[in-house]
Amino acid sequence: MAGSPEGAPCWVVAMLPDAAAGRRFYGELFGWTFVEPRPETDAADVRADVRADAGADRHGYTVALLDGRPVAGLLAKPDGRMPTEWLLHLATEDVTAAVGRVRAAGGQVMTEPFALGDAGVTAVAADPGGAVFQLWQPGLHDGFEARGEPGAYAWAEVFTRDAEAADAFYASVFGFGGTDLSAVLGEDYLMWTPRNELVDEEHAIGGRCLLDDRYPAEMPAHFRTYFAVRDCDEAVRTAERLGGRTLRGPEDSPYGRNALLVDNQGATFAVLTTEDTGAPDDAA
């Protein structure tokens, strides 16, 4: 994540009842291998220490690797009352200052800043609508080492019932600029770009969607994480074969073919194929 703009998605962790089952599901779906950091190891040791699933600690934190590069984390939930979900991390140069801006902008700080050894400093927060995210100030752990390629993080967006409040919050906390894509997508959608960057698609880092009457009334505000795949339809079939479910899609959009899935433990995520991630003969 070195050099990531303030507020840019930089890491994502699946909070699961069973981390070993998560490794089996996502390992086959995305081609991930896994490594578990030990307290005595440094960042270089972690990246070199790729171990088989059979030797992993069910209750440990697991780093997912794509061709040896860290792309995500899996964590067995320490408390069964915690939600089963993918938790998006947003970059910050100063987590304490970011927490102050969250409060000032009407958000909630759920976990005060704390250090994770030498890896970095973090805190958990929610926007005024209740969408939860994690702040990350890097130490030895910079974040994603691969993006936008099959098996890696591709995109993220927040779903909210109050677009005006959400837009004001993220502009205040992170300085996001916005481009209204409602006419392009046929729904209320604001594309985010970082502070001091051109407000265009080339510099986009995420987006805001509106939870309108098309969505169930009980659906809370939340973040959605997209992973790139070479073939969206094949990824859906694989996820279902592994015990997951399809909530929506596959369907085409101006930005690629995508589907909304639930893994075999209840965590929701999306997969996305674009011209850059699809197989060379996809257009044939």
C-alpha positions as CSV (number, residue, x, y, z in Angstrom):
1,M,0.0,0.0,0.0
2,A,3.0,2.3,0.0
3,G,2.0,5.6,-1.3
4,S,-1.7,4.8,-1.4
5,P,-3.9,7.9,-1.3
6,E,-5.8,8.8,1.9
7,G,-8.9,6.7,2.1
8,A,-8.0,4.3,-0.7
9,P,-8.9,0.6,-0.1
10,C,-5.6,-1.1,0.8
11,W,-6.5,-4.5,2.4
12,V,-9.5,-6.7,3.1
13,V,-10.0,-9.4,5.7
14,A,-12.7,-12.1,5.8
15,M,-14.1,-12.6,9.3
16,L,-15.2,-16.3,9.3
17,P,-16.5,-18.9,11.8
18,D,-13.9,-21.4,10.3
19,A,-10.7,-20.1,8.8
20,A,-9.7,-23.5,7.5
21,A,-12.9,-23.9,5.6
22,G,-12.3,-20.4,4.2
23,R,-8.9,-21.4,3.0
24,R,-10.4,-24.3,1.1
25,F,-13.1,-22.2,-0.5
26,Y,-11.1,-19.2,-1.5
27,G,-8.0,-21.2,-2.3
28,E,-9.9,-23.1,-5.0
29,L,-12.0,-20.1,-6.2
30,F,-9.1,-17.6,-6.6
31,G,-6.0,-19.8,-6.7
32,W,-4.8,-18.5,-3.3
33,T,-2.1,-20.1,-1.1
34,F,-1.8,-19.1,2.5
35,V,0.7,-18.2,5.1
36,E,0.2,-17.5,8.8
37,P,2.5,-14.9,10.4
38,R,4.2,-15.9,13.6
39,P,5.1,-13.3,16.3
40,E,8.8,-13.9,15.8
41,T,8.8,-13.4,12.0
42,D,9.3,-10.2,10.1
43,A,7.6,-9.2,6.8
44,A,10.2,-11.0,4.7
45,D,9.8,-14.2,6.6
46,V,6.0,-14.1,6.3
47,R,6.1,-13.8,2.5
48,A,8.5,-16.8,2.3
49,D,6.7,-19.0,4.8
50,V,3.9,-20.5,2.7
51,R,2.5,-23.5,4.5
52,A,-0.1,-26.2,3.6
53,D,-3.7,-25.9,4.8
54,A,-3.3,-29.1,6.9
55,G,-0.7,-27.5,9.1
56,A,-2.6,-24.3,9.7
57,D,-4.1,-23.2,13.0
58,R,-7.9,-23.1,12.8
59,H,-8.0,-20.0,15.1
60,G,-5.2,-18.1,13.5
61,Y,-4.9,-15.2,11.1
62,T,-4.1,-16.3,7.6
63,V,-2.6,-14.2,4.8
64,A,-3.8,-15.1,1.3
65,L,-1.1,-15.0,-1.4
66,L,-1.5,-14.8,-5.2
67,D,1.7,-16.0,-6.8
68,G,3.5,-15.2,-3.5
69,R,2.0,-11.7,-3.1
70,P,-0.3,-10.8,-0.2
71,V,-3.8,-10.0,-1.4
72,A,-6.2,-10.6,1.5
73,G,-6.5,-11.9,5.1
74,L,-8.7,-14.6,6.6
75,L,-9.5,-14.5,10.4
76,A,-11.5,-17.0,12.5
77,K,-13.9,-14.8,14.5
78,P,-12.9,-14.7,18.1
79,D,-16.6,-14.1,19.1
80,G,-19.5,-15.9,17.3
81,R,-21.7,-12.8,17.7
82,M,-19.5,-10.9,15.3
83,P,-20.7,-10.7,11.7
84,T,-19.4,-13.0,9.0
85,E,-18.2,-10.6,6.4
86,W,-15.4,-9.2,4.4
87,L,-14.0,-6.1,6.2
88,L,-12.5,-3.4,4.0
89,H,-9.5,-1.4,5.2
90,L,-9.0,2.2,4.1
91,A,-5.5,3.7,4.0
92,T,-4.5,6.6,6.2
93,E,-1.2,8.3,7.0
94,D,-2.4,9.0,10.6
95,V,-5.0,6.8,12.1
96,T,-5.5,9.0,15.2
97,A,-6.2,12.0,13.1
98,A,-8.5,10.0,10.8
99,V,-10.5,8.8,13.9
100,G,-10.9,12.4,14.9
101,R,-12.3,13.3,11.5
102,V,-14.7,10.3,11.6
103,R,-16.2,11.6,14.8
104,A,-16.3,15.2,13.6
105,A,-18.2,14.1,10.5
106,G,-20.8,12.2,12.4
107,G,-19.4,8.7,12.2
108,Q,-18.8,6.2,14.9
109,V,-15.5,4.9,16.2
110,M,-16.1,1.2,17.2
111,T,-12.5,0.3,18.1
112,E,-10.0,3.0,19.2
113,P,-6.6,3.0,17.4
114,F,-4.2,0.2,18.4
115,A,-1.0,-1.3,17.0
116,L,-0.8,-4.8,15.5
117,G,2.9,-5.3,16.4
118,D,5.1,-3.7,13.7
119,A,2.6,-4.4,10.9
120,G,0.7,-1.2,11.4
121,V,-1.9,0.8,13.4
122,T,-5.6,0.3,13.0
123,A,-9.1,1.3,14.1
124,V,-12.6,0.2,13.2
125,A,-15.2,2.8,12.3
126,A,-18.6,3.3,10.8
127,D,-20.0,6.1,8.6
128,P,-23.3,7.9,9.7
129,G,-25.4,5.2,7.9
130,G,-23.7,2.4,9.8
131,A,-21.4,1.0,7.0
132,V,-18.3,-0.4,8.8
133,F,-14.7,-0.1,7.6
134,Q,-11.3,-0.4,9.1
135,L,-8.6,2.3,9.0
136,W,-5.0,1.2,8.3
137,Q,-1.8,3.1,8.9
138,P,1.0,0.9,7.5
139,G,4.1,-0.3,9.3
140,L,5.8,-3.4,7.9
141,H,2.5,-4.4,6.2
142,D,1.7,-2.1,3.3
143,G,-1.4,-3.9,2.1
144,F,-2.3,-5.4,-1.3
145,E,0.7,-6.4,-3.5
146,A,-1.5,-7.2,-6.4
147,R,-4.7,-5.5,-7.7
148,G,-7.0,-5.8,-10.7
149,E,-5.7,-9.2,-11.9
150,P,-7.5,-12.5,-11.6
151,G,-7.6,-13.5,-7.9
152,A,-6.8,-10.0,-6.6
153,Y,-8.9,-7.1,-5.2
154,A,-10.5,-5.1,-8.0
155,W,-13.0,-2.6,-6.6
156,A,-15.1,-1.5,-3.6
157,E,-18.2,0.6,-3.0
158,V,-20.3,1.6,0.0
159,F,-24.1,1.0,-0.1
160,T,-26.1,3.5,1.9
161,R,-29.7,4.7,2.4
162,D,-28.6,8.4,2.8
163,A,-26.5,9.4,-0.2
164,E,-26.2,13.0,0.8
165,A,-24.9,12.2,4.3
166,A,-22.5,9.5,3.0
167,D,-21.1,11.8,0.3
168,A,-20.5,14.6,2.9
169,F,-18.9,12.1,5.3
170,Y,-16.3,10.6,2.9
171,A,-15.5,14.0,1.5
172,S,-14.9,15.4,5.0
173,V,-12.9,12.4,6.4
174,F,-10.8,11.5,3.3
175,G,-11.2,14.4,0.9
176,F,-12.8,12.4,-1.8
177,G,-13.9,14.0,-5.0
178,G,-16.9,12.6,-6.9
179,T,-18.2,11.9,-10.3
180,D,-21.9,11.3,-10.8
181,L,-22.3,8.1,-12.9
182,S,-26.1,7.8,-12.5
183,A,-26.7,8.4,-16.2
184,V,-24.2,5.8,-17.1
185,L,-25.3,3.1,-14.7
186,G,-29.0,3.8,-14.4
187,E,-28.9,4.2,-10.6
188,D,-27.7,6.8,-8.1
189,Y,-24.0,6.2,-8.1
190,L,-21.0,8.5,-7.1
191,M,-17.5,7.4,-8.2
192,W,-14.8,8.4,-5.7
193,T,-11.3,9.9,-6.5
194,P,-8.7,10.9,-3.9
195,R,-7.9,14.3,-2.7
196,N,-5.7,16.3,-5.1
197,E,-6.2,13.8,-7.9
198,L,-8.0,14.4,-11.2
199,V,-11.7,13.5,-10.8
200,D,-11.9,10.9,-13.5
201,E,-12.1,7.2,-14.0
202,E,-8.3,6.7,-14.3
203,H,-7.9,7.9,-10.7
204,A,-11.0,6.3,-9.2
205,I,-10.7,4.3,-6.0
206,G,-14.3,3.3,-5.3
207,G,-17.8,4.4,-5.2
208,R,-21.1,5.1,-3.4
209,C,-24.3,3.3,-4.2
210,L,-27.8,4.2,-3.0
211,L,-29.9,1.5,-1.2
212,D,-33.2,2.5,-2.7
213,D,-36.5,0.6,-2.8
214,R,-35.0,-2.1,-5.1
215,Y,-33.2,-3.4,-2.0
216,P,-34.8,-5.2,1.0
217,A,-35.8,-2.7,3.7
218,E,-33.8,-4.8,6.3
219,M,-30.5,-4.5,4.3
220,P,-28.1,-2.4,6.3
221,A,-25.5,0.0,5.0
222,H,-22.4,-1.9,4.1
223,F,-19.2,-2.0,1.9
224,R,-19.0,-4.5,-1.0
225,T,-15.6,-5.8,-2.1
226,Y,-15.1,-7.0,-5.7
227,F,-12.4,-9.6,-6.7
228,A,-11.2,-9.8,-10.3
229,V,-11.7,-13.1,-12.1
230,R,-10.8,-14.3,-15.6
231,D,-14.3,-15.6,-16.2
232,C,-17.3,-14.4,-14.1
233,D,-19.6,-17.2,-15.1
234,E,-17.0,-19.9,-14.3
235,A,-16.3,-18.2,-11.0
236,V,-20.0,-18.4,-10.1
237,R,-20.2,-22.1,-11.0
238,T,-17.1,-22.8,-8.9
239,A,-18.4,-20.9,-5.9
240,E,-21.7,-22.8,-6.0
241,R,-19.9,-26.1,-6.4
242,L,-17.9,-25.2,-3.2
243,G,-21.0,-24.6,-1.2
244,G,-21.5,-20.8,-1.9
245,R,-24.6,-19.1,-3.3
246,T,-25.4,-16.6,-6.0
247,L,-27.3,-13.5,-4.9
248,R,-27.3,-11.7,-8.2
249,G,-25.9,-12.2,-11.7
250,P,-23.8,-12.9,-13.6
251,E,-24.8,-9.7,-15.4
252,D,-23.1,-7.1,-17.6
253,S,-22.4,-3.5,-16.8
254,P,-20.5,-0.7,-18.6
255,Y,-17.6,-1.6,-16.4
256,G,-17.5,-5.4,-16.8
257,R,-19.4,-8.6,-16.1
258,N,-20.1,-9.2,-12.4
259,A,-21.9,-11.3,-9.9
260,L,-22.7,-11.0,-6.2
261,L,-21.9,-14.2,-4.2
262,V,-22.0,-15.6,-0.7
263,D,-19.3,-18.0,0.4
264,N,-20.0,-21.3,2.2
265,Q,-20.0,-19.6,5.6
266,G,-22.1,-16.5,4.8
267,A,-19.7,-13.8,3.8
268,T,-20.8,-11.7,0.8
269,F,-18.5,-10.6,-1.9
270,A,-18.5,-9.9,-5.6
271,V,-16.6,-11.1,-8.6
272,L,-15.8,-9.0,-11.7
273,T,-14.4,-9.6,-15.2
274,T,-13.3,-6.7,-17.3
275,E,-11.6,-6.4,-20.6
276,D,-8.3,-6.5,-18.7
277,T,-9.0,-9.5,-16.6
278,G,-10.9,-11.7,-19.1
279,A,-9.3,-14.4,-21.2
280,P,-7.9,-13.2,-24.5
281,D,-10.6,-15.0,-26.5
282,D,-13.5,-13.7,-24.4
283,A,-14.6,-11.3,-27.1
284,A,-14.5,-13.9,-29.8
